[in-house]
Amino acid sequence: MQDPFIQAVFSLISSSGLSFANDLGEADLTKYIKTEDSNLVEGDFNFIMVVKDTVFNKIILKNNNQFTGLKLSAKLILTGDIKAYSLISGKVIAFKSE
């Protein structure tokens, strides 16, 4: 059973007409990882939803580009071909690709 919170968020995004709604539709919403610690999280992610103001230690894309020290406010969604990330602070939910 899919988490009702996640289902509601996806429903809201899909109905908003935002340009990245199709990208979000490619994610398997039953496969997600909630992160609140600094451990490196590896996977094949379509998007990361910022639940609480967050500072990323590192974000690694599939093409091996890396970003460090990225600060994002709660309620923002980071999309892309993300293969790994770690946090300095905050809380996120990362959704895996199908």
Steps between C-alpha positions, in 0.01 A plus 500: 500500500633840404561756774191732502719808548709416194189424299347837594818690411526329161132565433547869578807527276335313213192720510707820515599481135866556586735417215682228693182303585582245228849447644345438838263250342801288402587444865374197688318669787502179704883508505637789696758571765451744786829655611585708808862401557836559333553152353556477123179375334552325166233406249333600177282798592265713283439767760561602857230677700630732773286447811696727735751775412803302381869543429644229277856395564514348153275418203642272230325479164511199267741689271729533808453876534500592868352780704605582855351725765167545318238658731132439426192618686223267611235415239741522206551210261834425338467303175764331290696181451636472852713201598607599854470770764587577860373767738661738743161582653128478422261231384421375148312223322669359189290312244654217300461458126285218365 
